[in-house]
Amino acid sequence: MNRTDRITDAQIRCGARNVLARHWIDVHLVDIGAFRGVVRLRGELRHQGRSRSEPVGAEELQGIELELKRLRGVHRVHLCLENWHHTESGEWRETRRTRGKELAEVPAPTEASLDAE
């Protein structure tokens, strides 16, 4: 790889920001970091604009994670999210803060539960 072909951390951060923007994620709620090919997102994933009423679902989060991993120059992705956590079985679970208390697990919305609303 030539020196001119090397992807910089700034380019990776820009790519990660573009991934979030494609999913209408409010990038003001997420700190996007990249260092030597490792992308780290910290904060809260929430939609912005016209998609605000639609929650970020587990499938969408998995898709975002996959898109981040596919970015050129990315070797690893760490998602340190306030409103989601990774279970031991590898699934994403939505969490919510309960007035200063620790995070409480909330089942991720399913198509059936969204249709019922």
Order of alpha helices (4+ residues) and beta strands (2+ residues): alpha-beta-beta-alpha-beta-beta-beta-beta-alpha
